[in-house]
Amino acid sequence: MTQDNNETRHSLIRDGDIISEPLDFSDKNMRSLVPGAINVSSSGIEKHVISRQISKMDEPGLLSHDDMEERGILFPESSDRILVNRFRDLRTRLLEMSKGNNFSLLVTSIAEGGGGSFVALNLASAFSFDKSKTALIVDCNLREPSLHQKLDLVPEYGLTDFLENPEIEIGSIIYPSGLLRLRVIPAGTRSEYPGEFFSSFRMKQFLGAIRKRYPDRFIILDAPSLEESPDARILSELCDYTMMVVPHAKVTEAQITKAVSSFSEDKFVGVVLNG
């Protein structure tokens, strides 16, 4: 995931750390992405305006450091310095790939309970560490949404409400997360048929709109596992990048390779080993 495209490298979490090491998979299945479709840029004046806008962001109900530690949410002063720095490193690698431009990233896990939501939330938090950037995490687990509970939100509207009702504006479903410069879009009304939402033209418009509307904002989609539903595969087609979380010592290399093959090799950035 670095500038050296001759060696495939993947960011991994193992025993609380994120490490980077080559994996012995074929180039076809585990290719590192060199994006060609990300071309959003800002002039110096635009960046100055964005920085001023970020500094004026309203931040109601911020979580205390104790609250974040208890919930397993990383922040710059977290006690687990190794984990904080590893997520920073993962963030840096993604920024190198995008040449600093904002992007949408799908995070999913190979199996239920594999740690996809943990990685998605903390990666979003790591992007918001930088005072010149903001992050947005979208709860796309419509069957079993959890982000609103993790962040103590009682939302009026969420993603499904926006997708169903054209009168609801995007701004109405974006909420402060309790973390500086991090916003969240909750899942909304629970749905047993989320594929119908994710394959809709309005979903495609939604992702394009939030990326263009907020050029400083990095968008993380927290998707259900591949084991639970086809939703992650559908959403990956709409995002710039896809990342898969794998629980350590719980799946075989063959299972990982098969799961990776379900994603476009032009979008798949690597695996995160969680455990």
BAFI-65411 format. One record per residue (C-alpha): residue number from 1; residue in three letters; x, y, z. Coordinates in nm, 2 decimals, always signed. Layout:
residues N
+-----+------+--------+--------+--------+
! seq ! type !      x !      y !      z !
+-----+------+--------+--------+--------+
! NUM !  ALA !      X !      Y !      Z !
...
+-----+------+--------+--------+--------+
end
This chain:
residues 275
+-----+------+--------+--------+--------+
! seq ! type !      x !      y !      z !
+-----+------+--------+--------+--------+
!   1 !  MET !  +0.00 !  +0.00 !  +0.00 !
!   2 !  THR !  +0.30 !  +0.23 !  -0.03 !
!   3 !  GLN !  +0.45 !  +0.40 !  -0.33 !
!   4 !  ASP !  +0.64 !  +0.08 !  -0.42 !
!   5 !  ASN !  +0.39 !  -0.10 !  -0.64 !
!   6 !  ASN !  +0.62 !  -0.40 !  -0.71 !
!   7 !  GLU !  +0.57 !  -0.55 !  -0.37 !
!   8 !  THR !  +0.22 !  -0.62 !  -0.24 !
!   9 !  ARG !  +0.19 !  -0.51 !  +0.12 !
!  10 !  HIS !  -0.11 !  -0.52 !  +0.35 !
!  11 !  SER !  -0.19 !  -0.35 !  +0.67 !
!  12 !  LEU !  -0.27 !  -0.59 !  +0.95 !
!  13 !  ILE !  -0.38 !  -0.58 !  +1.31 !
!  14 !  ARG !  -0.24 !  -0.86 !  +1.52 !
!  15 !  ASP !  -0.26 !  -0.89 !  +1.90 !
!  16 !  GLY !  -0.36 !  -0.52 !  +1.93 !
!  17 !  ASP !  -0.10 !  -0.40 !  +1.67 !
!  18 !  ILE !  -0.13 !  -0.30 !  +1.31 !
!  19 !  ILE !  +0.17 !  -0.43 !  +1.12 !
!  20 !  SER !  +0.27 !  -0.43 !  +0.75 !
!  21 !  GLU !  +0.42 !  -0.74 !  +0.59 !
!  22 !  PRO !  +0.40 !  -0.92 !  +0.25 !
!  23 !  LEU !  +0.13 !  -1.19 !  +0.22 !
!  24 !  ASP !  +0.17 !  -1.49 !  +0.00 !
!  25 !  PHE !  -0.13 !  -1.45 !  -0.22 !
!  26 !  SER !  -0.15 !  -1.41 !  -0.60 !
!  27 !  ASP !  -0.13 !  -1.06 !  -0.74 !
!  28 !  LYS !  -0.47 !  -1.11 !  -0.89 !
!  29 !  ASN !  -0.64 !  -1.16 !  -0.55 !
!  30 !  MET !  -0.43 !  -0.93 !  -0.33 !
!  31 !  ARG !  -0.33 !  -0.64 !  -0.55 !
!  32 !  SER !  -0.25 !  -0.31 !  -0.39 !
!  33 !  LEU !  -0.45 !  -0.03 !  -0.54 !
!  34 !  VAL !  -0.30 !  +0.27 !  -0.72 !
!  35 !  PRO !  -0.61 !  +0.48 !  -0.77 !
!  36 !  GLY !  -0.67 !  +0.65 !  -1.10 !
!  37 !  ALA !  -1.02 !  +0.78 !  -1.05 !
!  38 !  ILE !  -0.96 !  +1.01 !  -0.75 !
!  39 !  ASN !  -0.91 !  +1.35 !  -0.90 !
!  40 !  VAL !  -1.06 !  +1.59 !  -0.65 !
!  41 !  SER !  -0.82 !  +1.87 !  -0.57 !
!  42 !  SER !  -0.82 !  +2.20 !  -0.38 !
!  43 !  SER !  -0.63 !  +2.52 !  -0.44 !
!  44 !  GLY !  -0.44 !  +2.69 !  -0.16 !
!  45 !  ILE !  -0.73 !  +2.93 !  -0.12 !
!  46 !  GLU !  -0.98 !  +2.65 !  -0.10 !
!  47 !  LYS !  -0.77 !  +2.46 !  +0.16 !
!  48 !  HIS !  -0.75 !  +2.78 !  +0.37 !
!  49 !  VAL !  -1.13 !  +2.81 !  +0.36 !
!  50 !  ILE !  -1.17 !  +2.45 !  +0.45 !
!  51 !  SER !  -0.94 !  +2.48 !  +0.74 !
!  52 !  ARG !  -1.14 !  +2.78 !  +0.87 !
!  53 !  GLN !  -1.46 !  +2.58 !  +0.83 !
!  54 !  ILE !  -1.32 !  +2.29 !  +1.02 !
!  55 !  SER !  -1.21 !  +2.51 !  +1.31 !
!  56 !  LYS !  -1.56 !  +2.65 !  +1.34 !
!  57 !  MET !  -1.73 !  +2.31 !  +1.35 !
!  58 !  ASP !  -1.99 !  +2.28 !  +1.63 !
!  59 !  GLU !  -1.88 !  +1.99 !  +1.86 !
!  60 !  PRO !  -2.16 !  +1.93 !  +2.12 !
!  61 !  GLY !  -2.15 !  +1.65 !  +2.37 !
!  62 !  LEU !  -1.79 !  +1.55 !  +2.33 !
!  63 !  LEU !  -1.70 !  +1.22 !  +2.50 !
!  64 !  SER !  -1.45 !  +1.22 !  +2.78 !
!  65 !  HIS !  -1.12 !  +1.03 !  +2.74 !
!  66 !  ASP !  -1.25 !  +0.79 !  +3.00 !
!  67 !  ASP !  -1.56 !  +0.73 !  +2.80 !
!  68 !  MET !  -1.36 !  +0.66 !  +2.48 !
!  69 !  GLU !  -1.12 !  +0.43 !  +2.66 !
!  70 !  GLU !  -1.42 !  +0.23 !  +2.80 !
!  71 !  ARG !  -1.58 !  +0.20 !  +2.46 !
!  72 !  GLY !  -1.26 !  +0.10 !  +2.28 !
!  73 !  ILE !  -1.24 !  +0.42 !  +2.07 !
!  74 !  LEU !  -0.90 !  +0.56 !  +2.00 !
!  75 !  PHE !  -0.80 !  +0.92 !  +2.04 !
!  76 !  PRO !  -0.46 !  +1.10 !  +2.01 !
!  77 !  GLU !  -0.38 !  +1.06 !  +2.38 !
!  78 !  SER !  -0.51 !  +0.70 !  +2.42 !
!  79 !  SER !  -0.31 !  +0.48 !  +2.66 !
!  80 !  ASP !  -0.24 !  +0.22 !  +2.40 !
!  81 !  ARG !  +0.02 !  +0.42 !  +2.21 !
!  82 !  ILE !  +0.12 !  +0.13 !  +1.99 !
!  83 !  LEU !  -0.23 !  +0.09 !  +1.86 !
!  84 !  VAL !  -0.28 !  +0.46 !  +1.81 !
!  85 !  ASN !  +0.04 !  +0.48 !  +1.60 !
!  86 !  ARG !  -0.05 !  +0.18 !  +1.40 !
!  87 !  PHE !  -0.39 !  +0.33 !  +1.30 !
!  88 !  ARG !  -0.21 !  +0.65 !  +1.22 !
!  89 !  ASP !  +0.02 !  +0.45 !  +0.99 !
!  90 !  LEU !  -0.27 !  +0.28 !  +0.82 !
!  91 !  ARG !  -0.43 !  +0.62 !  +0.77 !
!  92 !  THR !  -0.10 !  +0.75 !  +0.62 !
!  93 !  ARG !  -0.08 !  +0.46 !  +0.38 !
!  94 !  LEU !  -0.44 !  +0.53 !  +0.25 !
!  95 !  LEU !  -0.36 !  +0.90 !  +0.21 !
!  96 !  GLU !  -0.05 !  +0.81 !  +0.01 !
!  97 !  MET !  -0.27 !  +0.60 !  -0.22 !
!  98 !  SER !  -0.52 !  +0.87 !  -0.27 !
!  99 !  LYS !  -0.26 !  +1.14 !  -0.31 !
! 100 !  GLY !  -0.42 !  +1.33 !  -0.01 !
! 101 !  ASN !  -0.76 !  +1.35 !  -0.17 !
! 102 !  ASN !  -1.07 !  +1.24 !  +0.01 !
! 103 !  PHE !  -1.23 !  +0.91 !  -0.07 !
! 104 !  SER !  -1.49 !  +0.65 !  +0.04 !
! 105 !  LEU !  -1.37 !  +0.33 !  +0.20 !
! 106 !  LEU !  -1.58 !  +0.02 !  +0.27 !
! 107 !  VAL !  -1.47 !  -0.18 !  +0.57 !
! 108 !  THR !  -1.61 !  -0.53 !  +0.61 !
! 109 !  SER !  -1.51 !  -0.85 !  +0.78 !
! 110 !  ILE !  -1.49 !  -1.20 !  +0.65 !
! 111 !  ALA !  -1.71 !  -1.34 !  +0.93 !
! 112 !  GLU !  -1.96 !  -1.21 !  +1.18 !
! 113 !  GLY !  -1.79 !  -1.08 !  +1.49 !
! 114 !  GLY !  -1.46 !  -1.04 !  +1.30 !
! 115 !  GLY !  -1.40 !  -0.68 !  +1.42 !
! 116 !  GLY !  -1.51 !  -0.48 !  +1.12 !
! 117 !  SER !  -1.69 !  -0.22 !  +1.32 !
! 118 !  PHE !  -1.39 !  -0.18 !  +1.55 !
! 119 !  VAL !  -1.16 !  -0.11 !  +1.26 !
! 120 !  ALA !  -1.40 !  +0.11 !  +1.08 !
! 121 !  LEU !  -1.47 !  +0.34 !  +1.38 !
! 122 !  ASN !  -1.11 !  +0.37 !  +1.49 !
! 123 !  LEU !  -0.98 !  +0.43 !  +1.14 !
! 124 !  ALA !  -1.24 !  +0.71 !  +1.10 !
! 125 !  SER !  -1.12 !  +0.84 !  +1.44 !
! 126 !  ALA !  -0.76 !  +0.83 !  +1.32 !
! 127 !  PHE !  -0.85 !  +1.05 !  +1.02 !
! 128 !  SER !  -1.00 !  +1.30 !  +1.25 !
! 129 !  PHE !  -0.68 !  +1.32 !  +1.46 !
! 130 !  ASP !  -0.56 !  +1.56 !  +1.20 !
! 131 !  LYS !  -0.70 !  +1.91 !  +1.26 !
! 132 !  SER !  -0.71 !  +1.98 !  +0.89 !
! 133 !  LYS !  -0.93 !  +1.68 !  +0.81 !
! 134 !  THR !  -1.27 !  +1.55 !  +0.91 !
! 135 !  ALA !  -1.41 !  +1.20 !  +0.89 !
! 136 !  LEU !  -1.76 !  +1.06 !  +0.84 !
! 137 !  ILE !  -1.86 !  +0.71 !  +0.93 !
! 138 !  VAL !  -2.17 !  +0.55 !  +0.79 !
! 139 !  ASP !  -2.35 !  +0.26 !  +0.96 !
! 140 !  CYS !  -2.44 !  +0.03 !  +0.67 !
! 141 !  ASN !  -2.53 !  -0.26 !  +0.88 !
! 142 !  LEU !  -2.90 !  -0.22 !  +0.84 !
! 143 !  ARG !  -3.00 !  -0.55 !  +1.00 !
! 144 !  GLU !  -2.80 !  -0.51 !  +1.32 !
! 145 !  PRO !  -2.69 !  -0.14 !  +1.35 !
! 146 !  SER !  -2.46 !  -0.06 !  +1.64 !
! 147 !  LEU !  -2.28 !  +0.28 !  +1.59 !
! 148 !  HIS !  -2.56 !  +0.48 !  +1.74 !
! 149 !  GLN !  -2.54 !  +0.27 !  +2.06 !
! 150 !  LYS !  -2.16 !  +0.29 !  +2.07 !
! 151 !  LEU !  -2.17 !  +0.67 !  +2.04 !
! 152 !  ASP !  -2.48 !  +0.72 !  +2.26 !
! 153 !  LEU !  -2.69 !  +0.87 !  +1.98 !
! 154 !  VAL !  -3.07 !  +0.89 !  +1.96 !
! 155 !  PRO !  -3.11 !  +0.98 !  +1.60 !
! 156 !  GLU !  -3.43 !  +1.10 !  +1.45 !
! 157 !  TYR !  -3.33 !  +1.00 !  +1.10 !
! 158 !  GLY !  -3.07 !  +0.78 !  +0.94 !
! 159 !  LEU !  -2.95 !  +0.64 !  +0.61 !
! 160 !  THR !  -3.26 !  +0.43 !  +0.53 !
! 161 !  ASP !  -3.49 !  +0.73 !  +0.61 !
! 162 !  PHE !  -3.29 !  +0.94 !  +0.36 !
! 163 !  LEU !  -3.29 !  +0.68 !  +0.09 !
! 164 !  GLU !  -3.67 !  +0.62 !  +0.13 !
! 165 !  ASN !  -3.78 !  +0.98 !  +0.16 !
! 166 !  PRO !  -3.65 !  +1.24 !  -0.10 !
! 167 !  GLU !  -3.77 !  +1.52 !  +0.12 !
! 168 !  ILE !  -3.50 !  +1.44 !  +0.39 !
! 169 !  GLU !  -3.18 !  +1.63 !  +0.32 !
! 170 !  ILE !  -2.83 !  +1.49 !  +0.38 !
! 171 !  GLY !  -2.76 !  +1.74 !  +0.65 !
! 172 !  SER !  -3.05 !  +1.60 !  +0.85 !
! 173 !  ILE !  -2.89 !  +1.25 !  +0.89 !
! 174 !  ILE !  -2.53 !  +1.37 !  +0.98 !
! 175 !  TYR !  -2.47 !  +1.38 !  +1.36 !
! 176 !  PRO !  -2.18 !  +1.48 !  +1.58 !
! 177 !  SER !  -2.02 !  +1.16 !  +1.71 !
! 178 !  GLY !  -1.88 !  +1.29 !  +2.04 !
! 179 !  LEU !  -1.53 !  +1.29 !  +1.88 !
! 180 !  LEU !  -1.37 !  +1.60 !  +1.74 !
! 181 !  ARG !  -1.41 !  +1.64 !  +1.36 !
! 182 !  LEU !  -1.58 !  +1.30 !  +1.33 !
! 183 !  ARG !  -1.94 !  +1.28 !  +1.21 !
! 184 !  VAL !  -2.17 !  +0.98 !  +1.19 !
! 185 !  ILE !  -2.46 !  +0.87 !  +0.98 !
! 186 !  PRO !  -2.67 !  +0.61 !  +1.17 !
! 187 !  ALA !  -2.84 !  +0.33 !  +0.99 !
! 188 !  GLY !  -3.19 !  +0.46 !  +1.04 !
! 189 !  THR !  -3.49 !  +0.23 !  +1.04 !
! 190 !  ARG !  -3.39 !  -0.13 !  +1.07 !
! 191 !  SER !  -3.43 !  -0.32 !  +0.74 !
! 192 !  GLU !  -3.44 !  -0.69 !  +0.66 !
! 193 !  TYR !  -3.38 !  -0.62 !  +0.29 !
! 194 !  PRO !  -3.09 !  -0.37 !  +0.28 !
! 195 !  GLY !  -2.97 !  -0.48 !  -0.06 !
! 196 !  GLU !  -3.27 !  -0.29 !  -0.21 !
! 197 !  PHE !  -3.14 !  +0.03 !  -0.06 !
! 198 !  PHE !  -2.77 !  -0.02 !  -0.15 !
! 199 !  SER !  -2.84 !  -0.11 !  -0.51 !
! 200 !  SER !  -3.06 !  +0.20 !  -0.56 !
! 201 !  PHE !  -2.96 !  +0.50 !  -0.77 !
! 202 !  ARG !  -3.03 !  +0.72 !  -0.47 !
! 203 !  MET !  -2.75 !  +0.54 !  -0.28 !
! 204 !  LYS !  -2.51 !  +0.60 !  -0.56 !
! 205 !  GLN !  -2.61 !  +0.97 !  -0.57 !
! 206 !  PHE !  -2.58 !  +0.99 !  -0.19 !
! 207 !  LEU !  -2.22 !  +0.87 !  -0.18 !
! 208 !  GLY !  -2.12 !  +1.10 !  -0.46 !
! 209 !  ALA !  -2.28 !  +1.39 !  -0.30 !
! 210 !  ILE !  -2.12 !  +1.36 !  +0.04 !
! 211 !  ARG !  -1.78 !  +1.32 !  -0.11 !
! 212 !  LYS !  -1.81 !  +1.63 !  -0.33 !
! 213 !  ARG !  -1.99 !  +1.83 !  -0.07 !
! 214 !  TYR !  -1.71 !  +1.78 !  +0.19 !
! 215 !  PRO !  -1.37 !  +1.78 !  +0.02 !
! 216 !  ASP !  -1.19 !  +1.76 !  +0.35 !
! 217 !  ARG !  -1.40 !  +1.46 !  +0.47 !
! 218 !  PHE !  -1.29 !  +1.10 !  +0.45 !
! 219 !  ILE !  -1.58 !  +0.86 !  +0.43 !
! 220 !  ILE !  -1.58 !  +0.52 !  +0.60 !
! 221 !  LEU !  -1.86 !  +0.27 !  +0.54 !
! 222 !  ASP !  -1.91 !  +0.02 !  +0.82 !
! 223 !  ALA !  -2.06 !  -0.28 !  +0.64 !
! 224 !  PRO !  -2.19 !  -0.62 !  +0.76 !
! 225 !  SER !  -1.97 !  -0.92 !  +0.72 !
! 226 !  LEU !  -1.95 !  -1.12 !  +0.40 !
! 227 !  GLU !  -2.08 !  -1.42 !  +0.60 !
! 228 !  GLU !  -2.40 !  -1.23 !  +0.69 !
! 229 !  SER !  -2.51 !  -1.09 !  +0.36 !
! 230 !  PRO !  -2.41 !  -0.97 !  +0.01 !
! 231 !  ASP !  -2.44 !  -0.61 !  +0.12 !
! 232 !  ALA !  -2.06 !  -0.55 !  +0.14 !
! 233 !  ARG !  -2.01 !  -0.67 !  -0.22 !
! 234 !  ILE !  -2.29 !  -0.44 !  -0.34 !
! 235 !  LEU !  -2.15 !  -0.14 !  -0.15 !
! 236 !  SER !  -1.79 !  -0.21 !  -0.26 !
! 237 !  GLU !  -1.89 !  -0.13 !  -0.62 !
! 238 !  LEU !  -1.99 !  +0.22 !  -0.50 !
! 239 !  CYS !  -1.68 !  +0.30 !  -0.30 !
! 240 !  ASP !  -1.33 !  +0.40 !  -0.40 !
! 241 !  TYR !  -1.16 !  +0.14 !  -0.18 !
! 242 !  THR !  -1.25 !  -0.18 !  +0.00 !
! 243 !  MET !  -1.08 !  -0.33 !  +0.31 !
! 244 !  MET !  -1.15 !  -0.66 !  +0.47 !
! 245 !  VAL !  -1.10 !  -0.75 !  +0.84 !
! 246 !  VAL !  -1.01 !  -1.11 !  +0.92 !
! 247 !  PRO !  -1.02 !  -1.26 !  +1.27 !
! 248 !  HIS !  -0.69 !  -1.40 !  +1.37 !
! 249 !  ALA !  -0.66 !  -1.79 !  +1.36 !
! 250 !  LYS !  -1.03 !  -1.83 !  +1.28 !
! 251 !  VAL !  -1.03 !  -1.87 !  +0.90 !
! 252 !  THR !  -0.80 !  -2.04 !  +0.66 !
! 253 !  GLU !  -0.59 !  -1.88 !  +0.39 !
! 254 !  ALA !  -0.81 !  -2.04 !  +0.13 !
! 255 !  GLN !  -1.12 !  -1.88 !  +0.28 !
! 256 !  ILE !  -0.94 !  -1.54 !  +0.28 !
! 257 !  THR !  -0.84 !  -1.58 !  -0.08 !
! 258 !  LYS !  -1.19 !  -1.68 !  -0.18 !
! 259 !  ALA !  -1.34 !  -1.38 !  +0.00 !
! 260 !  VAL !  -1.10 !  -1.14 !  -0.15 !
! 261 !  SER !  -1.18 !  -1.27 !  -0.50 !
! 262 !  SER !  -1.54 !  -1.14 !  -0.46 !
! 263 !  PHE !  -1.41 !  -0.78 !  -0.47 !
! 264 !  SER !  -1.28 !  -0.58 !  -0.76 !
! 265 !  GLU !  -0.90 !  -0.60 !  -0.76 !
! 266 !  ASP !  -0.89 !  -0.24 !  -0.87 !
! 267 !  LYS !  -1.05 !  -0.13 !  -0.54 !
! 268 !  PHE !  -0.93 !  -0.39 !  -0.29 !
! 269 !  VAL !  -0.65 !  -0.24 !  -0.07 !
! 270 !  GLY !  -0.57 !  -0.53 !  +0.16 !
! 271 !  VAL !  -0.67 !  -0.72 !  +0.47 !
! 272 !  VAL !  -0.66 !  -0.63 !  +0.84 !
! 273 !  LEU !  -0.59 !  -0.92 !  +1.07 !
! 274 !  ASN !  -0.78 !  -0.87 !  +1.40 !
! 275 !  GLY !  -0.70 !  -1.06 !  +1.71 !
+-----+------+--------+--------+--------+
end
